[in-house]
Amino acid sequence: MNRNKETTTVLIIDDSQFIINSVTRMILNYHERAILCLSALSGEKGLSLFETQDVDLVLLDYEMPNMDGIQVLRKIREKDTDTPVIVMTAQMEEEYETMAFSNGATDFIHKPFSEKVITARIEHQLSYANMQKQMRKEIERHKELAEKRLKQNYEILSETIKALAKTIDKKDPYTRGHSERVAFYSRCLAKCCGISDENELNNIYYAGLLHDIGKIGIPATIIRKSTKLTDEEYARIKEHTTIGYEILKKVKSNPLLGLGAHYHHEHYDGTGYPQKLKGDEIPFVARIICVADAYDAMTSHRSYHDTMPQEMVKKQLKEGLGTQFDPQICRIMLNLIDMDVNYLMKQLDTDDYDDDTDEN
């Protein structure tokens, strides 16, 4: 038998002081464990002790006045499903044993019993309970390790995506921080649309971060051009949606990434690109990014315009409501603007962006 140096507490609940004394003597004569015996002469007092003491095992009499053993057992199991409970009774009918086990007893002993029997039953139940306890600890340990690894992987993924988004933005010094801001606005809009699940909100955030990833495949000379684009150059710029989709479509863990990259330039009235989708044909994440992207374009410095006044931003959004933008999402953006009375939500510094730019 496994020896345990720690004290094991056994609670004896029986309306007979003679039984309590006898069982206590039998247990204390058992030398394999350091055991502390607590006792109660009623179910009510037994429950009180169980709730206030750290009990490792309960020996419970079946037949007691006022509150019988089954009632006590039910109360115990309402609070604790693990602590072993051995029910004791002088009744030999099968129905007593069946009733005890059906209400959560872990063992059943018929009175009178010998010292060898009761100590063997106690040791068996305590050993089993200890094994279960160690198993739960091991499961919790593995769970904590898995959660720690998951958190580390999530942080690595987050940092990698943000680094990639910065790389995209650096192709044009005038759009530094654009992807981070679009991601931030997209998450806010999604939350205001009623999305509360953190995983879904995070997925939308990352879709916002990577919505322009396809610009990796567009020459920097076109992206940075400050004068009007030619038809050929504009056609080349529009390819970033398809390029982005081709890059991200294989990310099965977050399909919103590919959808956001592919469709964020679709217009609600069907006049956008690349597929001229209309209304609800456009994925929800893309409709959100469309509004967030347009808002940031208007409220940040670009090569072709300075930050627009807030009233002008509202005017532009209202004009695009139902044509370029999903009406519901656009109205939410307008409400956010109305709450931003000091126009703080422009060119937000969502991260520390350094000043150097890559000459790609």
C-alpha positions, -999 to 999 in steps of 0.1 A, spaced: 0 0 0 11 35 -7 21 54 25 10 91 28 28 112 53 0 139 52 -29 135 76 -61 120 61 -94 133 75 -123 109 77 -158 121 87 -181 96 104 -218 105 104 -239 82 125 -267 87 150 -251 60 173 -222 71 195 -213 34 200 -209 30 162 -188 62 159 -165 50 188 -162 16 173 -154 28 138 -130 54 151 -111 28 171 -109 5 141 -96 33 119 -70 46 144 -57 11 149 -49 11 111 -13 23 110 -8 27 72 -20 63 72 -20 93 96 -58 96 101 -79 123 118 -114 112 126 -142 137 128 -177 127 138 -213 139 139 -244 124 154 -268 138 129 -270 145 92 -273 182 97 -241 184 119 -223 161 95 -231 184 65 -219 214 85 -186 196 92 -182 185 56 -187 221 44 -162 236 69 -135 209 70 -111 195 44 -126 160 44 -109 131 24 -136 104 30 -171 101 46 -185 71 64 -223 77 64 -250 58 82 -280 51 60 -308 53 87 -308 84 108 -337 106 122 -347 139 106 -322 137 78 -313 102 66 -281 91 49 -295 94 14 -306 130 20 -271 138 33 -255 120 4 -275 141 -21 -265 173 -3 -229 163 -4 -230 155 -41 -246 188 -49 -214 204 -36 -187 178 -42 -187 149 -67 -153 136 -59 -149 129 -22 -155 92 -15 -186 83 5 -190 49 21 -226 42 31 -231 19 62 -263 1 71 -276 -29 90 -302 -34 63 -296 -64 40 -322 -56 13 -308 -50 -21 -328 -18 -26 -308 0 1 -276 -6 -17 -291 3 -51 -304 36 -36 -270 45 -21 -251 39 -54 -277 56 -75 -273 88 -54 -235 89 -56 -221 65 -30 -187 51 -39 -190 20 -16 -215 3 6 -208 -17 39 -232 -39 58 -232 -37 96 -217 -53 116 -183 -52 99 -148 -62 109 -118 -40 113 -101 -57 84 -131 -50 61 -136 -14 70 -99 -5 69 -95 -23 35 -125 -4 21 -112 29 34 -77 23 20 -92 13 -14 -114 44 -16 -86 67 -5 -61 52 -29 -86 55 -57 -94 91 -48 -57 100 -46 -51 84 -80 -80 105 -94 -67 136 -78 -32 130 -92 -47 123 -126 -67 156 -125 -35 174 -115 -17 159 -144 -45 168 -168 -45 204 -155 -7 205 -159 -10 194 -195 -39 218 -200 -18 247 -186 11 238 -208 -11 236 -239 -27 270 -231 8 285 -226 20 271 -259 -12 283 -276 -7 318 -262 29 318 -273 19 306 -308 -9 333 -309 16 360 -299 41 348 -325 13 348 -351 1 382 -341 36 397 -342 43 381 -376 11 394 -391 18 429 -377 53 428 -391 40 417 -425 14 445 -424 41 471 -417 61 457 -446 32 463 -469 26 498 -456 62 507 -461 58 504 -498 42 538 -496 55 562 -469 21 580 -470 2 550 -458 24 542 -428 1 526 -401 -28 522 -426 -32 485 -421 -31 487 -383 -57 515 -383 -80 496 -407 -77 466 -385 -86 487 -355 -116 503 -371 -128 470 -385 -128 454 -351 -147 484 -337 -173 482 -364 -177 444 -361 -182 448 -323 -208 476 -329 -225 453 -354 -232 428 -325 -203 404 -328 -191 396 -293 -170 364 -298 -134 373 -292 -121 348 -317 -143 362 -345 -134 398 -336 -97 388 -337 -101 371 -370 -117 403 -384 -89 423 -370 -63 402 -387 -82 404 -419 -80 441 -417 -43 439 -410 -37 419 -442 -63 434 -465 -36 450 -487 -11 422 -486 -16 419 -524 3 452 -529 35 431 -524 30 421 -560 25 457 -573 55 479 -582 63 505 -556 66 531 -584 29 527 -591 18 526 -554 38 557 -546 28 577 -576 15 611 -565 0 621 -598 -31 606 -615 -27 569 -625 -30 558 -661 -57 533 -670 -30 506 -672 -15 516 -638 -50 516 -622 -57 482 -637 -24 470 -622 -33 484 -588 -66 466 -588 -48 433 -591 -37 436 -555 -71 421 -544 -66 390 -565 -30 387 -555 -39 390 -518 -65 363 -521 -41 339 -538 -16 345 -509 -42 340 -481 -67 316 -495 -48 286 -481 -50 299 -445 -78 275 -436 -77 285 -399 -90 320 -408 -108 321 -441 -117 357 -434 -82 368 -443 -86 357 -480 -121 371 -482 -111 405 -467 -82 408 -491 -102 397 -522 -134 417 -518 -127 449 -498 -130 470 -529 -164 456 -539 -191 482 -537 -225 476 -522 -242 486 -555 -221 462 -576 -198 488 -592 -166 477 -573 -139 452 -582 -127 425 -588 -160 406 -593 -186 434 -591 -205 416 -563 -235 434 -549 -251 437 -514 -250 406 -493 -231 388 -520 -200 407 -506 -187 388 -475 -195 407 -443 -158 410 -434 -151 427 -467 -180 451 -463 -166 461 -429 -131 466 -442 -144 486 -471 -158 512 -447 -128 511 -424 -104 514 -454 -123 544 -468 -124 561 -435 -87 558 -429 -80 570 -465 -99 602 -457 -86 608 -422 -49 603 -428 -22 621 -449 -18 608 -484 3 619 -513 -27 633 -531 -46 649 -501 -42 660 -465 -64 649 -437 -100 657 -445 -121 678 -421 -144 657 -401 -176 672 -416 -162 664 -451 -155 628 -440 -192 625 -429 -204 640 -461 -183 615 -482 -196 586 -461 -232 597 -464 -228 600 -502 -215 565 -504 -242 550 -481 -259 523 -500 -237 527 -531 -201 521 -521 -209 511 -485 -231 487 -467 -258 510 -452 -258 494 -417 -220 495 -414 -218 530 -428 -244 543 -403 -224 527 -375 -193 545 -387 -212 578 -389 -224 572 -353 -188 566 -342 -178 599 -359 -206 618 -341 -193 605 -307 -157 616 -317 -165 652 -310 -128 662 -308 -119 643 -340 -94 621 -322 -101 592 -345 -78 602 -373 -44 590 -383 -44 570 -350 -10 560 -337 -19 524 -331 17 513 -329 52 527 -329 61 530 -366 97 539 -374 105 565 -400 126 545 -424 110 532 -456 121 505 -480 130 516 -515 113 487 -532 
